[in-house]
Amino acid sequence: MASYKPTNIPVYPKLGEKVTEETLYWKNYKTPIQIKEFGAVSNIHFSPVTPYNFAVTAFTRIHLYGLLSQEPVKTFTRFKDTAYCGRFRSDGQLLVAGCEDSVVRLFDVSGKVALRMFKGHTKAVHVTDFTSDRYQILTGSDDYTCCLWDIPNSAQLNTYQEHTDYIRCGVTSQLNRDLFVTGSYDHSLKVFDARVDKSVMTINHGHPVESLLLYPSEGLLVSAGGRYVRVWDLLKGGQPLVSLKNHHKTVTCLALSSNGQRLLSGSLDRHVKVYNTTSYKVVHNFDYPAAILSLALAPEDESIVVGMTNSILSIKHRKPSEEAKETAGHQRRRPSYRVYAHRKSYVPKQDDYLVSKPVRQHLAKYDKQLKKFNVSKALDTALETWIRGRKPEITVAVIRELDRRGTLKNALAGRDEQELSRLLSFLIANLVDARFAPVLITAAEMILDIYQSIIGQSPVVDKQLLHLQSLLERELDYQKDLLEVLGMLDTMFASSLPKIELPCSGISTSNGLPQGQSTASRPQILAA
Amino acid sequence: MVEHGDVRVVHKGGSKINFREPALSTDSRFLLCASGESVKVFSTATEECLHALQGHTDLITGVLLRPSNHLQAYSCSLDGTVRLWDFTDGILIRTYSIGYPIYGIYASAKHEGVIFIITPMHTDTNSELFQLVAVHLPQCGEQLVEAKELSAVLSNISSNPAASAFGREGQYIVSAKPLQLEVYFFKKHKSYSFFLKKDNQKGGKNTFTCITCHPTEDCIASGHEDGKIRLWRNFNHRKEYTYSTLHWHHSAVSSLRFTPEGTNLLSGGVESVLVQWRYNQESQRDFLPRLGGAITHISVSPDGALFCTSHSDNKITIIQSCVKVSAVIQGLVKGDRIRTDLMIEPRSKALVLNGKPGHLQFYSLQRDKLLYNLDIVQQEYIHESGLEQFEVVMAAFDASGSWLATVEERKQKAPELELNLKLWAFDDQKQSFVLNTTISAPHEGRITALCFPHVSDGQTTMLVSTSRDGHFKAWQLAAPAHTEDEGPSWSCDFLGAYHSLVPECCCFSADSSLLAVGFQEVVTVWTPASWELLTTLSQPPGAVRDLCFGRLSCSKYLLGATTSRLLCCWNLLTCSLEWVTSMDVSLLLADPLSENMAAFCFEAGSTDLFVFKPGEPRPLFSHKALCSGRVTHAVFVPREVMLESCDEASQWLNCSHLYFLTQSMDLLTFITKAEEDKLTASSKQLVVSDDVAMTPFHLLLGKHRDQLENPQAESRLSVEPIRQPSSSAGINELLQMPAHVLPSASFLCSMFVQSLLISVNKPSEQNKEKEEEMESEKEEEDSDGEMESRISRPEHMPSGESGCAAPALTKEEVRELRRLKKLDHSWMKGLLD
């Protein structure tokens, strides 16, 4: 006696992007915390020392946030105009920021009033940074100059006037106290050495440079400007290594993940892309609600902080790792587990007579009903909200099975308003899905046949039927458009392919789109 | 063209075992079933066929135990004879010649020396009217007896044996006509008839399908077309009869049986569910679902221990009375429509074709046994007539047998056609095929042909399918696109078309460098390496129906059969037509091991076979009028051992057998004279010759026999247990005896244990005297023990005898004597007596 064969649920190829380890890693963040700032968030900088506070520069203020706090732990408000580029020193004690009023202010993290005010620029200062010896400050300004300042006596050490447009980004070397790089809207990057009066290297980016990043090894320099992210090899004299064009609007900010393996870029097109730094392929993508101006990652990638033009600061924290969860759960489960293991570990002795118990076949609910030929109940179980919403393929497979048994009509008939509207809403949700269409069209036709007499009696059902009709009309138009496009493509391919000598004209590999598992690579015209 | 007398067409295996109700022996150990022209005796415990009772010359239509002797059985046949058999030994006891074709047989313990048979009412065999005739069997010792005392009992009855039955203690006989129940009482010589209306109110059909009678009460159970069972009572009055109705089956009840005590009623039908009704408590039912094909017959053993059901898929299921399946005897399934080609599985050399619905069956031709069924569709089969089911329509193996491709389809209508292409990989661990890829809707139209290239060494990675949608597709085995744990799967590699013509057939050349696809009138030749169209060949008018590349030395030829009754041979080197001949080829086949090709031609209602080499003008072999109707399924089966026949006519059979299925679904093959002689010789001489395989049984028994046969070869010290001349004959006898008549194993066991002991003792004898002493003491104890069990045999004296026989004997000789006595073969003497 053969056992009951359960309904075959076809496995459809997963649509959309493939799940890789990378996506799992980057998906493992909680839902973002959103904080409204006073204006567009132009810069975010993490303190290099614990507790890893971060400074958020927005409009005329700089807020300091704790890593897990949602309220600012500290606020610097002594700016006359829009503040720019609030950055921590490498010991986390001092913070420097530029301002629209051309004054560079230096703050003690614990104080409120500026310790030093560096005046000398004539226009807004967008770039500020500490050199690696902690005693100097680099600034870059819209007056086309960049300066080095001494902190103890707040004196201007040097001024470089090589750029021919606004300087909007700059970074100091962490290994050498004299080296720094600036990027300007004149499309060029310049590497300066404080020991000489001129730039030592000039690199043409090709677009106004918005952001700069040095690798921890400082052999590679990353620049962002226009839609491009470019990587330069500094050791080879600024040779271009790779050019990435994955955004469709200006790239505004760059960040490196903590282990230096991934590069992140944020853009006005509202995306943050994650690149693998060995292959320079995009491995993940984050979507944000508004154009992104600034981006920063906490050490160990514990959180991603993004600032946007709509003055929203979005903070994503990493979920606690699985191991921590497991150890917590383990404690609770232990006693019952021990009992279970004891029974399991019983090894029959040599002359024990083993009584084998027939293995009970586990059947899904709908299969149990199908086995008993309860067709309506089987359809009801398959239409349960959970299955209907999450796994429509199960519902469709049950409908297909009922159709195969010739009892679909019986299963669909005799339903009240509520059940019918449930059926119709399932049809509306899934009818135009190419994977399910052949099965569901049969079902839809049967429903119309059965219930045509009651049309007009229930406003709910009537509304859904009208919805279904409009859905089908839209789908028909859509399919017609697709066919037109296909025809155009065929013409183009036919004219572009070289003529083949042999008397065969009917071959065109391009037309025969490789069909894999999916049934409907060619659009099907639905008969309404 | 010459007819060759020394190559003969023979039936090969796979006979129908579900034609008539099987009979279970009284002790439930044997099952007798009519199978073509012989009665097969199966063991109910092991499912093995013990022997076939051969003698009838036409289809056997009934098997029945003789009521007066439970070791004998009657069988009746369309050849007009009833034969009486001793089925345990397979001996024909008597043949009663009746003279008319017999369609069914009944007997009752009450009617000694009389059997009841169903024969046509008129002598011409085409008559639709049948009668029940009582035959008095003459009592005489002759082998062939002519039974002349015939007397008609009932006339105008159904030819179906299930439609008539004996009543309680043989007092009356009941027969059902389409809408009438007729009861004939033997005592009163009177018959009553009860009629039913054609249709009842609900539209069900009241037609009778089968009938059975309660063994101890006056109750008749009848099955009906609409699935109802009626229990008739009080039918010895014309007016006051009553019936009650039971209804569970949703379509016709095909068989009904009461258990011997009358406590249960068994019924079965298309649903393939055996229903057991409690007699008088009909609301209580037991079910045994999913038995396989539709139940056609149910039979019950006389002791009630076993039931057995015959199924439409050529299967007999043996069921214990606790409603549990205990054994399944499965014959070659020969459905009405074999949709797939006949194929040979390259690994096991099993014949593969459609089996149970939605399955492929693997049938061993050597052992004439079904190996297993492979579930292709993997869906619950709904037993309901008129339902459109998924059918396996096409299957193909690759050359190494590691891949199997199957196509299943449902619904014939074009817009609703459901197609699945499945690819199965052979799993070495499971020794079976495992589903690798399912491609739903691989084409938009029906698939017309499917073929793998013939790469023998490497892994097959390509499959070509052609379809009515005007395309052919090449499917390729591809490594998974992403580094996940999934294995490689198949996906579409190329889609080809030619002037929107419909491709009908495709074929790979012997080295797989060329693919020929027949697009109606045009044959296109492609190279699979780059998918370029190399050339086109055509011979209008008439579409190409079948394509075949030559093999080996003839691999430059491409043969095509067209619908305009032409067989064309193209030379691929010159791209020109080599020769063409006019014949209506229904099937073209190439032998995979030689250059030979077989063409089955349909000519004037029957099929002719031509075997030829594409390069030679004269056919090697031809056979006119092979069978009636078209042959559409045939296969070359490679031989295990090559024949070395030099005879010109049978040379083509040297490498392969040729099997084919006729329109009536008979599996036939060709056999040479030499082979036939060998077969008959081997069947005559059942004695085990020296080239018996080294089975464990042979190791035990054969070694012993060797010792018996060449005692001189043994060392002086070795024991020569028995010098009786009858001993080797006794062992021969033992080997020829059917296993079920042998003495119990304890007899055999002691003998084998003894024979083993000797070889162990030998070294110890030579080496240590002390041990010998101890052993001999032990043996004395042993022999004492044996004596007790053999008290009834006076010729064996207690062990004291050896002591007084001769004091001069050495110790060794005494031991020899003892051992000699212990090897007791008296049971064999008993057998010989």
Boltz contact constraints between the chains, C-beta under 6 A:
constraints:
  - contact:
      token1: [A, 1]
      token2: [B, 290]
      max_distance: 6.0
  - contact:
      token1: [A, 1]
      token2: [B, 325]
      max_distance: 6.0
  - contact:
      token1: [A, 2]
      token2: [B, 290]
      max_distance: 6.0
  - contact:
      token1: [A, 5]
      token2: [B, 380]
      max_distance: 6.0
  - contact:
      token1: [A, 8]
      token2: [B, 378]
      max_distance: 6.0
  - contact:
      token1: [A, 18]
      token2: [B, 482]
      max_distance: 6.0
  - contact:
      token1: [A, 405]
      token2: [B, 382]
      max_distance: 6.0
  - contact:
      token1: [A, 406]
      token2: [B, 387]
      max_distance: 6.0
  - contact:
      token1: [A, 502]
      token2: [B, 533]
      max_distance: 6.0
  - contact:
      token1: [A, 504]
      token2: [B, 533]
      max_distance: 6.0
  - contact:
      token1: [A, 506]
      token2: [B, 497]
      max_distance: 6.0
  - contact:
      token1: [A, 506]
      token2: [B, 498]
      max_distance: 6.0
  - contact:
      token1: [A, 506]
      token2: [B, 499]
      max_distance: 6.0
  - contact:
      token1: [A, 507]
      token2: [B, 496]
      max_distance: 6.0
  - contact:
      token1: [A, 512]
      token2: [B, 495]
      max_distance: 6.0
  - contact:
      token1: [A, 514]
      token2: [B, 492]
      max_distance: 6.0
  - contact:
      token1: [A, 515]
      token2: [B, 492]
      max_distance: 6.0
  - contact:
      token1: [A, 516]
      token2: [B, 491]
      max_distance: 6.0
  - contact:
      token1: [A, 519]
      token2: [B, 440]
      max_distance: 6.0
  - contact:
      token1: [A, 519]
      token2: [B, 441]
      max_distance: 6.0
